[in-house]
Amino acid sequence: MTPEPRSGRPRASSREVLAEAACELFLERGYDATSVSDITRRAGVSRSSFFNYFSAKGDVLWSGFDEQSAAGVALLRDGVAVTDALTAIGDGLAPDALALAITHADAMGIAAELDRDRAVRQFRLQREIAARLQREGMPELAAEVRAGALSAAVLAAVWAWADRTATGRALGETLAAALAFA
């Protein structure tokens, strides 16, 4: 007996559909006035589908960056040069929900949330970079300071890139320039 075809959205598109629905609602109602239920209703998916992809409402905005950051961290752990691993975070990161949120933070009422989430991600990246630098023999304090500068450069580049997506400049270029400053 052939199984019945499954209904609903294909799994591959649900993440993007949820992100799009969330951004629309954040712009219409504001971040605080939008619930996960509102997002899933707009996206036409179940609440459980939402939590298959995201642990919280704010994670919708960061999913693309988080994937790229995880890939960069994997490269760091595999011994790829630090700046090459960090530059790789920009590879394939397209203007998405995060870029939209950055450029419309005030309209979405999400500026404080973005600042908090940015700090969390910057610290996670800093911790990984510092560990790598220490494995290479850099003293702990020097590794922490260098890692702090490099992780701050990554997030600053994302913010600068999001503000300039209309110019078509690739994130990789902005990221390379920011890392050179760090």
Backbone as a printed PyTorch tensor [residue, N CA C, xyz], in Angstrom:
tensor([[[ 0.8430, -1.1770,  0.0000],
         [ 0.0000,  0.0000,  0.0000],
         [ 0.8890,  1.2420,  0.0000]],

        [[ 0.6050,  2.1640, -0.8560],
         [ 1.3800,  3.3990, -0.9570],
         [ 0.9200,  4.3680,  0.1140]],

        [[ 1.8720,  4.9420,  0.8670],
         [ 1.4640,  5.9010,  1.9020],
         [ 0.8350,  7.1400,  1.2860]],

        [[-0.0940,  7.7050,  2.0360],
         [-0.7490,  8.9440,  1.6100],
         [ 0.2790, 10.0680,  1.5830]],

        [[ 0.2280, 10.9620,  0.6080],
         [ 1.1370, 12.1070,  0.6170],
         [ 0.8710, 12.9710,  1.8400]],

        [[ 1.9280, 13.5000,  2.4050],
         [ 1.8070, 14.3620,  3.5770],
         [ 1.3320, 15.7410,  3.1490]],

        [[ 0.4560, 16.3040,  3.9420],
         [-0.0130, 17.6550,  3.6350],
         [ 0.8350, 18.6580,  4.4170]],

        [[ 0.6300, 19.9030,  4.1430],
         [ 1.3750, 20.9540,  4.8250],
         [ 2.5420, 21.4370,  3.9960]],

        [[ 3.2530, 22.3700,  4.5640],
         [ 4.3910, 22.9680,  3.8710],
         [ 5.5650, 22.0100,  3.8760]],

        [[ 6.3600, 22.0350,  2.8060],
         [ 7.5800, 21.2240,  2.8260],
         [ 8.5030, 21.6970,  3.9440]],

        [[ 9.1630, 20.7470,  4.6040],
         [10.0180, 21.0640,  5.7390],
         [11.0770, 22.1100,  5.3870]],

        [[11.6500, 22.0310,  4.1890],
         [12.7310, 22.9370,  3.8080],
         [12.2880, 24.3890,  3.7560]],

        [[11.0250, 24.6460,  3.4770],
         [10.5970, 26.0310,  3.3330],
         [10.0000, 26.6150,  4.6050]],

        [[ 9.6920, 25.7940,  5.5860],
         [ 9.0090, 26.2850,  6.7790],
         [ 9.8200, 27.3290,  7.5280]],

        [[11.1180, 27.1530,  7.6410],
         [11.9570, 28.1120,  8.3610],
         [11.8470, 29.4920,  7.7170]],

        [[11.9720, 29.5520,  6.4000],
         [11.9020, 30.8270,  5.6980],
         [10.5090, 31.4370,  5.7850]],

        [[ 9.4950, 30.5910,  5.6980],
         [ 8.1190, 31.0730,  5.7850],
         [ 7.8520, 31.6530,  7.1730]],

        [[ 8.3490, 30.9750,  8.1970],
         [ 8.1850, 31.4810,  9.5570],
         [ 8.9120, 32.8140,  9.7400]],

        [[10.1160, 32.9080,  9.2170],
         [10.8730, 34.1570,  9.3400],
         [10.1670, 35.3050,  8.6270]],

        [[ 9.6500, 35.0200,  7.4530],
         [ 8.9240, 36.0550,  6.7030],
         [ 7.6760, 36.4970,  7.4580]],

        [[ 6.9240, 35.5250,  7.9700],
         [ 5.7100, 35.8410,  8.7230],
         [ 6.0480, 36.6550,  9.9720]],

        [[ 7.1050, 36.2660, 10.6640],
         [ 7.4980, 36.9900, 11.8800],
         [ 7.8540, 38.4300, 11.5570]],

        [[ 8.6460, 38.6370, 10.5170],
         [ 9.0450, 40.0040, 10.1580],
         [ 7.8500, 40.8540,  9.7690]],

        [[ 6.9260, 40.2760,  9.0280],
         [ 5.7190, 41.0290,  8.6670],
         [ 4.9730, 41.4680,  9.9230]],

        [[ 4.8050, 40.5290, 10.8400],
         [ 4.0720, 40.8460, 12.0690],
         [ 4.8240, 41.8220, 12.9540]],

        [[ 6.1400, 41.6760, 13.0320],
         [ 6.9260, 42.6170, 13.8450],
         [ 6.7740, 44.0310, 13.2930]],

        [[ 6.7420, 44.1500, 11.9630],
         [ 6.5580, 45.4750, 11.3560],
         [ 5.1470, 45.9960, 11.5730]],

        [[ 4.1620, 45.1180, 11.4890],
         [ 2.7630, 45.5370, 11.6390],
         [ 2.4050, 45.8620, 13.0870]],

        [[ 2.8030, 44.9750, 14.0020],
         [ 2.3440, 45.0640, 15.3910],
         [ 3.4290, 45.4380, 16.3920]],

        [[ 4.6680, 45.2170, 16.0200],
         [ 5.7710, 45.3580, 16.9660],
         [ 6.1580, 44.0000, 17.5220]],

        [[ 7.3660, 43.9060, 17.9730],
         [ 7.9160, 42.6450, 18.4710],
         [ 7.1570, 42.1440, 19.7000]],

        [[ 6.9840, 43.0130, 20.6950],
         [ 6.3580, 42.5880, 21.9440],
         [ 4.8940, 42.1840, 21.7700]],

        [[ 4.2080, 42.7790, 20.8040],
         [ 2.7880, 42.4800, 20.6000],
         [ 2.5670, 41.2670, 19.6950]],

        [[ 3.6300, 40.6410, 19.2470],
         [ 3.5300, 39.4780, 18.3750],
         [ 3.8910, 38.2250, 19.1580]],

        [[ 3.0140, 37.2470, 19.1170],
         [ 3.2670, 35.9850, 19.8140],
         [ 3.7140, 34.9110, 18.8150]],

        [[ 4.2370, 33.8390, 19.3530],
         [ 4.5950, 32.6940, 18.5110],
         [ 3.3480, 32.1680, 17.8030]],

        [[ 2.2210, 32.1580, 18.5010],
         [ 0.9660, 31.7090, 17.8780],
         [ 0.5820, 32.5950, 16.6990]],

        [[ 0.7980, 33.8980, 16.8290],
         [ 0.5210, 34.8260, 15.7210],
         [ 1.3900, 34.4740, 14.5190]],

        [[ 2.6530, 34.1970, 14.7800],
         [ 3.5940, 33.8780, 13.7040],
         [ 3.1940, 32.5830, 13.0050]],

        [[ 2.8680, 31.5530, 13.7810],
         [ 2.5190, 30.2670, 13.1620],
         [ 1.2030, 30.3560, 12.3900]],

        [[ 0.2630, 31.1330, 12.9220],
         [-0.9930, 31.3370, 12.1960],
         [-0.7310, 32.0080, 10.8540]],

        [[ 0.0770, 33.0650, 10.8590],
         [ 0.3960, 33.7890,  9.6280],
         [ 1.1380, 32.8830,  8.6480]],

        [[ 2.0380, 32.0570,  9.1600],
         [ 2.8460, 31.1820,  8.3040],
         [ 2.0820, 29.9370,  7.8500]],

        [[ 0.9900, 29.6260,  8.5280],
         [ 0.2260, 28.4370,  8.1670],
         [ 0.8890, 27.1360,  8.5980]],

        [[ 1.6130, 27.2020,  9.7130],
         [ 2.2570, 26.0010, 10.2560],
         [ 1.8540, 25.8540, 11.7160]],

        [[ 2.1180, 24.6900, 12.2610],
         [ 1.7600, 24.4430, 13.6530],
         [ 2.7870, 25.0450, 14.6000]],

        [[ 2.3710, 25.2000, 15.8460],
         [ 3.2800, 25.6800, 16.8880],
         [ 4.4590, 24.7360, 17.0460]],

        [[ 4.2010, 23.4490, 16.9440],
         [ 5.3000, 22.4890, 17.0810],
         [ 6.2950, 22.6390, 15.9300]],

        [[ 5.8100, 22.9960, 14.7530],
         [ 6.7270, 23.2550, 13.6380],
         [ 7.6420, 24.4260, 13.9620]],

        [[ 7.0850, 25.4460, 14.5730],
         [ 7.8970, 26.5970, 14.9650],
         [ 9.0370, 26.1390, 15.8690]],

        [[ 8.7010, 25.3380, 16.8690],
         [ 9.7110, 24.9190, 17.8400],
         [10.6410, 23.8320, 17.3110]],

        [[10.3340, 23.2870, 16.1470],
         [11.2990, 22.4030, 15.4770],
         [12.4860, 23.2110, 14.9630]],

        [[12.2390, 24.4650, 14.6570],
         [13.2750, 25.3290, 14.0890],
         [13.8710, 26.3060, 15.0820]],

        [[13.0560, 26.8200, 15.9820],
         [13.4820, 27.9150, 16.8450],
         [13.1310, 27.6170, 18.2960]],

        [[13.9800, 28.0460, 19.2100],
         [13.6750, 27.8420, 20.6250],
         [12.9070, 29.0250, 21.2090]],

        [[12.9540, 30.1600, 20.5310],
         [12.2700, 31.3540, 21.0110],
         [11.9470, 32.2690, 19.8280]],

        [[11.0650, 33.1960, 20.0710],
         [10.6350, 34.1350, 19.0320],
         [11.8100, 34.8980, 18.4280]],

        [[12.7300, 35.3470, 19.2500],
         [13.8680, 36.1170, 18.7590],
         [14.8080, 35.3230, 17.8750]],

        [[14.8400, 34.0060, 18.0460],
         [15.7320, 33.1670, 17.2390],
         [15.3480, 33.1600, 15.7610]],

        [[14.1140, 33.5210, 15.4660],
         [13.6680, 33.6010, 14.0700],
         [14.5880, 34.5280, 13.2880]],

        [[14.9630, 35.6180, 13.9040],
         [15.7690, 36.6240, 13.2320],
         [17.2100, 36.1810, 13.0220]],

        [[17.7000, 35.3250, 13.8630],
         [19.1170, 34.9850, 13.8860],
         [19.4670, 33.6640, 13.2080]],

        [[18.5050, 32.9450, 12.6770],
         [18.7820, 31.5870, 12.1930],
         [19.8530, 31.5330, 11.1110]],

        [[19.8110, 32.4220, 10.1420],
         [20.8310, 32.4250,  9.0870],
         [22.2140, 32.7180,  9.6420]],

        [[22.3120, 33.7320, 10.4890],
         [23.5940, 34.0590, 11.0950],
         [24.0890, 32.9170, 11.9610]],

        [[23.2020, 32.3210, 12.7390],
         [23.6050, 31.2320, 13.6280],
         [24.1650, 30.0460, 12.8510]],

        [[23.5540, 29.7340, 11.7240],
         [24.0680, 28.6420, 10.8860],
         [25.4650, 28.9670, 10.3610]],

        [[25.6370, 30.1820,  9.8680],
         [26.9390, 30.5840,  9.3400],
         [27.9920, 30.6640, 10.4500]],

        [[27.5910, 31.1370, 11.6060],
         [28.5040, 31.2200, 12.7350],
         [28.9430, 29.8250, 13.1670]],

        [[28.0130, 28.8890, 13.2040],
         [28.3620, 27.5070, 13.5600],
         [29.3570, 26.9200, 12.5540]],

        [[29.1750, 27.2460, 11.2920],
         [30.1160, 26.7740, 10.2680],
         [31.4900, 27.3990, 10.4790]],

        [[31.5300, 28.6770, 10.8240],
         [32.8010, 29.3490, 11.1000],
         [33.4980, 28.7620, 12.3160]],

        [[32.7390, 28.4520, 13.3550],
         [33.3050, 27.8400, 14.5560],
         [33.8610, 26.4540, 14.2330]],

        [[33.1490, 25.7090, 13.4050],
         [33.6460, 24.3870, 13.0030],
         [34.9920, 24.5280, 12.2830]],

        [[35.1150, 25.5360, 11.4450],
         [36.3860, 25.7780, 10.7600],
         [37.4820, 26.1390, 11.7590]],

        [[37.1430, 26.9580, 12.7570],
         [38.1100, 27.3050, 13.8030],
         [38.6180, 26.0450, 14.4960]],

        [[37.6820, 25.1710, 14.8330],
         [38.0450, 23.9310, 15.5280],
         [38.8380, 22.9830, 14.6390]],

        [[38.6420, 23.1020, 13.3300],
         [39.3650, 22.2390, 12.3850],
         [40.7440, 22.7770, 12.0370]],

        [[41.1150, 23.9250, 12.5940],
         [42.4520, 24.4500, 12.3790],
         [42.5980, 25.4390, 11.2460]],

        [[41.5000, 25.8460, 10.6360],
         [41.5550, 26.8680,  9.5810],
         [42.0080, 28.1740, 10.2290]],

        [[42.7690, 28.9640,  9.5060],
         [43.2430, 30.2480, 10.0250],
         [42.0640, 31.0530, 10.5830]],

        [[42.2900, 31.7260, 11.6920],
         [41.2210, 32.4210, 12.4060],
         [40.4850, 33.3970, 11.4970]],

        [[41.2030, 34.2680, 10.8050],
         [40.5130, 35.2540,  9.9640],
         [39.7820, 34.5720,  8.8060]],

        [[40.3200, 33.4890,  8.2810],
         [39.6220, 32.7610,  7.2090],
         [38.3310, 32.1390,  7.7340]],

        [[38.3940, 31.5550,  8.9300],
         [37.1980, 30.9490,  9.5230],
         [36.1320, 32.0060,  9.7900]],

        [[36.5420, 33.1700, 10.2630],
         [35.5790, 34.2350, 10.5580],
         [35.0290, 34.8570,  9.2750]],

        [[35.8730, 34.9830,  8.2740],
         [35.4070, 35.5040,  6.9850],
         [34.3710, 34.5650,  6.3760]],

        [[34.5330, 33.2760,  6.6210],
         [33.5880, 32.2870,  6.0880],
         [32.1830, 32.4740,  6.6430]],

        [[32.0490, 33.1280,  7.7870],
         [30.7170, 33.4000,  8.3310],
         [29.8980, 34.2170,  7.3360]],

        [[30.5660, 35.0810,  6.6060],
         [29.8630, 35.9070,  5.6230],
         [29.5170, 35.1980,  4.3360]],

        [[30.1330, 34.0480,  4.0870],
         [29.8680, 33.3060,  2.8500],
         [28.4410, 32.7820,  2.8460]],

        [[27.6900, 33.1800,  1.8760],
         [26.3430, 32.6620,  1.7260],
         [25.2970, 33.3000,  2.6180]],

        [[25.6730, 34.2280,  3.4690],
         [24.6730, 34.8920,  4.3030],
         [24.0140, 35.9720,  3.4600]],

        [[22.7740, 35.7330,  3.1480],
         [22.0200, 36.6540,  2.2880],
         [21.2070, 37.5980,  3.1570]],

        [[20.8320, 38.7400,  2.6070],
         [19.9240, 39.6100,  3.3640],
         [18.6820, 38.8020,  3.7390]],

        [[18.4050, 38.7310,  5.0100],
         [17.3150, 37.8970,  5.4930],
         [16.5930, 38.6160,  6.6200]],

        [[15.9570, 37.8440,  7.4950],
         [15.1880, 38.4300,  8.5890],
         [16.0580, 39.2920,  9.4950]],

        [[17.2980, 38.8750,  9.7260],
         [18.1730, 39.6630, 10.5940],
         [18.4830, 41.0230,  9.9740]],

        [[18.8200, 41.0370,  8.7010],
         [19.1090, 42.3070,  8.0270],
         [17.8760, 43.2100,  8.0500]],

        [[16.7110, 42.6280,  7.8280],
         [15.4760, 43.4070,  7.8700],
         [15.2390, 43.9660,  9.2710]],

        [[15.4790, 43.1400, 10.2850],
         [15.2800, 43.5950, 11.6640],
         [16.2690, 44.6980, 12.0280]],

        [[17.5010, 44.5560, 11.5810],
         [18.5080, 45.5770, 11.8820],
         [18.1010, 46.9210, 11.2740]],

        [[17.6650, 46.8860, 10.0340],
         [17.3280, 48.1380,  9.3560],
         [15.9840, 48.7230,  9.8010]],

        [[15.1340, 47.9000, 10.3890],
         [13.8180, 48.3690, 10.8270],
         [13.6070, 48.1340, 12.3260]],

        [[14.6860, 48.1480, 13.0850],
         [14.6190, 47.8220, 14.5150],
         [13.6340, 48.7200, 15.2710]],

        [[13.6510, 49.9990, 14.9930],
         [12.7580, 50.9070, 15.7150],
         [11.3000, 50.6550, 15.3570]],

        [[11.0280, 50.4530, 14.0780],
         [ 9.6550, 50.1930, 13.6440],
         [ 9.1200, 48.8810, 14.2110]],

        [[10.0030, 47.9050, 14.3630],
         [ 9.6000, 46.6070, 14.9010],
         [ 9.5830, 46.6030, 16.4300]],

        [[10.1560, 47.6320, 17.0290],
         [10.2440, 47.6670, 18.4780],
         [11.1800, 46.5980, 19.0250]],

        [[12.2550, 46.3580, 18.2940],
         [13.1280, 45.2350, 18.6290],
         [14.5740, 45.6330, 18.9200]],

        [[14.8550, 46.9080, 19.0070],
         [16.2370, 47.3620, 19.1750],
         [16.8890, 46.7580, 20.4210]],

        [[16.2100, 46.7640, 21.5480],
         [16.7930, 46.2210, 22.7800],
         [17.0140, 44.7200, 22.6640]],

        [[16.0840, 44.0330, 22.0680],
         [16.2110, 42.5810, 21.8660],
         [17.4020, 42.2640, 20.9600]],

        [[17.5470, 43.0240, 19.8920],
         [18.6860, 42.8190, 18.9890],
         [20.0100, 43.0680, 19.7010]],

        [[20.0700, 44.1160, 20.5070],
         [21.3010, 44.4080, 21.2470],
         [21.6610, 43.2520, 22.1790]],

        [[20.6690, 42.7370, 22.8850],
         [20.9090, 41.6370, 23.8190],
         [21.3710, 40.3910, 23.0670]],

        [[20.6660, 40.0450, 22.0050],
         [21.0110, 38.8480, 21.2380],
         [22.3550, 38.9960, 20.5330]],

        [[22.6560, 40.1960, 20.1050],
         [23.9630, 40.4550, 19.4860],
         [25.0800, 40.2020, 20.4970]],

        [[24.9030, 40.6850, 21.7140],
         [25.9140, 40.4930, 22.7520],
         [26.1170, 39.0110, 23.0670]],

        [[25.0340, 38.2600, 23.1290],
         [25.1350, 36.8180, 23.3930],
         [25.9280, 36.1270, 22.2920]],

        [[25.6100, 36.4370, 21.0510],
         [26.3030, 35.7940, 19.9350],
         [27.7590, 36.2430, 19.8430]],

        [[27.9960, 37.4920, 20.1370],
         [29.3720, 37.9890, 20.1220],
         [30.1920, 37.2680, 21.1840]],

        [[29.6280, 37.0770, 22.3640],
         [30.3550, 36.3890, 23.4240],
         [30.6210, 34.9300, 23.0610]],

        [[29.6320, 34.2540, 22.4970],
         [29.8370, 32.8510, 22.0900],
         [30.9910, 32.7480, 21.0990]],

        [[31.0100, 33.6370, 20.1450],
         [32.0730, 33.6420, 19.1450],
         [33.4150, 33.9840, 19.7940]],

        [[33.4020, 34.9540, 20.6860],
         [34.6270, 35.3380, 21.3940],
         [35.2030, 34.1490, 22.1560]],

        [[34.3510, 33.4060, 22.8320],
         [34.7990, 32.2490, 23.6130],
         [35.4910, 31.2200, 22.7250]],

        [[34.9240, 30.9680, 21.5510],
         [35.5140, 29.9900, 20.6210],
         [36.8520, 30.4800, 20.0560]],

        [[36.8970, 31.7590, 19.7110],
         [38.1410, 32.3220, 19.1630],
         [39.2320, 32.3100, 20.2300]],

        [[38.8910, 32.7090, 21.4530],
         [39.8760, 32.7400, 22.5400],
         [40.4190, 31.3390, 22.8080]],

        [[39.5460, 30.3480, 22.8100],
         [39.9940, 28.9680, 23.0310],
         [40.9800, 28.5510, 21.9500]],

        [[40.6670, 28.9040, 20.7240],
         [41.5660, 28.5730, 19.6170],
         [42.9140, 29.2640, 19.7800]],

        [[42.8860, 30.5520, 20.0910],
         [44.1310, 31.2970, 20.2570],
         [44.9630, 30.7540, 21.4110]],

        [[44.3180, 30.3480, 22.4810],
         [45.0360, 29.7650, 23.6120],
         [45.6470, 28.4120, 23.2390]],

        [[44.9390, 27.6160, 22.4440],
         [45.5020, 26.3410, 21.9820],
         [46.7660, 26.5640, 21.1590]],

        [[46.8050, 27.7180, 20.4920],
         [47.9830, 28.0490, 19.6810],
         [49.1020, 28.6770, 20.5150]],

        [[48.8830, 28.8220, 21.8270],
         [49.9300, 29.3090, 22.7060],
         [49.8230, 30.7530, 23.1420]],

        [[48.7720, 31.4450, 22.7440],
         [48.6160, 32.8400, 23.1600],
         [48.2180, 32.8690, 24.6380]],

        [[48.8050, 33.7540, 25.4230],
         [48.4050, 33.8740, 26.8320],
         [46.9130, 34.2020, 26.9500]],

        [[46.3130, 33.7600, 28.0570],
         [44.8630, 33.8750, 28.2330],
         [44.3380, 35.2970, 28.0610]],

        [[44.9370, 36.2640, 28.7230],
         [44.4510, 37.6420, 28.6310],
         [44.5600, 38.1680, 27.2050]],

        [[45.6900, 37.9280, 26.5830],
         [45.8700, 38.3780, 25.1960],
         [44.8550, 37.7070, 24.2780]],

        [[44.6030, 36.4230, 24.4960],
         [43.6350, 35.6950, 23.6710],
         [42.2270, 36.2580, 23.8440]],

        [[41.8520, 36.5750, 25.0870],
         [40.5200, 37.1380, 25.3490],
         [40.3520, 38.5010, 24.6860]],

        [[41.3710, 39.3360, 24.7870],
         [41.2940, 40.6740, 24.1990],
         [41.2310, 40.5720, 22.6750]],

        [[42.0900, 39.7700, 22.0970],
         [42.1020, 39.6080, 20.6320],
         [40.7820, 39.0110, 20.1520]],

        [[40.3050, 37.9980, 20.8550],
         [39.0410, 37.3570, 20.4870],
         [37.8720, 38.3290, 20.6110]],

        [[37.9250, 39.1820, 21.6370],
         [36.8720, 40.1850, 21.7940],
         [36.8310, 41.1460, 20.6190]],

        [[38.0110, 41.5720, 20.1820],
         [38.0710, 42.4890, 19.0390],
         [37.5830, 41.8050, 17.7680]],

        [[37.9900, 40.5670, 17.5590],
         [37.5950, 39.8570, 16.3380],
         [36.0960, 39.5500, 16.3170]],

        [[35.5560, 39.1080, 17.4460],
         [34.1220, 38.8020, 17.4760],
         [33.2950, 40.0790, 17.3300]],

        [[33.7650, 41.1790, 17.9190],
         [33.0720, 42.4600, 17.7520],
         [33.1110, 42.8960, 16.2890]],

        [[34.2150, 42.6360, 15.6190],
         [34.3360, 42.9880, 14.2020],
         [33.3220, 42.2260, 13.3540]],

        [[33.1190, 40.9560, 13.6760],
         [32.1540, 40.1500, 12.9120],
         [30.7570, 40.7570, 13.0300]],

        [[30.3290, 41.0360, 14.2550],
         [28.9750, 41.5710, 14.4350],
         [28.8550, 42.9890, 13.9070]],

        [[29.8880, 43.7910, 14.0410],
         [29.8560, 45.1490, 13.4870],
         [29.7280, 45.0880, 11.9690]],

        [[30.4030, 44.1400, 11.3550],
         [30.3130, 43.9810,  9.8990],
         [28.9020, 43.6010,  9.4780]],

        [[28.2700, 42.7150, 10.2270],
         [26.8850, 42.3230,  9.9020],
         [25.9710, 43.5420,  9.9780]],

        [[26.1430, 44.3610, 11.0230],
         [25.3080, 45.5660, 11.1590],
         [25.5690, 46.5480, 10.0060]],

        [[26.8190, 46.7630,  9.6850],
         [27.1490, 47.6860,  8.5900],
         [26.6220, 47.1600,  7.2690]],

        [[26.7590, 45.8710,  7.0470],
         [26.2700, 45.2450,  5.8200],
         [24.7540, 45.3570,  5.7120]],

        [[24.0530, 45.1100,  6.8020],
         [22.5860, 45.1950,  6.7760],
         [22.1350, 46.6030,  6.4290]],

        [[22.8440, 47.5910,  6.9370],
         [22.4960, 48.9790,  6.6410],
         [22.7730, 49.3460,  5.1860]],

        [[23.6060, 48.5770,  4.5310],
         [24.0050, 48.9120,  3.1600],
         [23.5930, 47.8500,  2.1380]],

        [[22.6400, 46.9950,  2.4710],
         [22.2660, 45.9340,  1.5390],
         [21.7510, 46.4870,  0.2160]],

        [[21.2100, 47.6740,  0.2350],
         [20.7170, 48.2680, -1.0050],
         [21.8510, 48.5580, -1.9880]],

        [[23.0650, 48.7360, -1.4680],
         [24.1980, 49.0160, -2.3620],
         [24.7090, 47.7560, -3.0360]],

        [[24.2860, 46.5890, -2.5330],
         [24.7070, 45.3380, -3.1370],
         [26.0810, 44.8600, -2.7090]],

        [[26.6970, 45.5330, -1.7500],
         [28.0130, 45.1220, -1.2900],
         [27.8830, 43.8120, -0.5170]],

        [[28.7040, 42.8450, -0.8500],
         [28.6510, 41.5420, -0.2060],
         [29.1400, 41.6300,  1.2290]],

        [[28.5780, 40.8030,  2.0900],
         [29.0010, 40.7740,  3.4820],
         [30.4730, 40.4030,  3.5870]],

        [[30.9480, 39.5180,  2.7430],
         [32.3450, 39.1040,  2.7900],
         [33.3110, 40.2720,  2.7150]],

        [[33.0230, 41.2400,  1.8670],
         [33.8820, 42.4220,  1.7460],
         [33.8820, 43.2490,  3.0230]],

        [[32.7090, 43.4700,  3.5630],
         [32.5770, 44.2570,  4.7970],
         [33.2280, 43.5230,  5.9530]],

        [[33.0490, 42.2200,  5.9940],
         [33.6280, 41.4050,  7.0670],
         [35.1490, 41.4110,  6.9900]],

        [[35.7020, 41.2780,  5.8210],
         [37.1650, 41.3090,  5.6620],
         [37.7150, 42.6490,  6.1190]],

        [[37.0440, 43.7330,  5.7820],
         [37.5040, 45.0660,  6.1900],
         [37.4330, 45.2040,  7.7120]],

        [[36.3460, 44.7430,  8.3210],
         [36.2050, 44.8580,  9.7700],
         [37.2550, 44.0150, 10.4900]],

        [[37.5240, 42.8250,  9.9990],
         [38.5410, 41.9690, 10.6220],
         [39.9260, 42.5780, 10.5210]],

        [[40.1820, 43.2910,  9.4200],
         [41.4800, 43.9660,  9.2570],
         [41.6450, 45.0540, 10.3140]],

        [[40.5640, 45.7280, 10.6980],
         [40.6320, 46.7420, 11.7410],
         [40.9100, 46.1240, 13.1080]],

        [[40.3860, 44.9300, 13.3190],
         [40.5240, 44.2610, 14.6280],
         [41.9210, 43.7140, 14.7730]]])
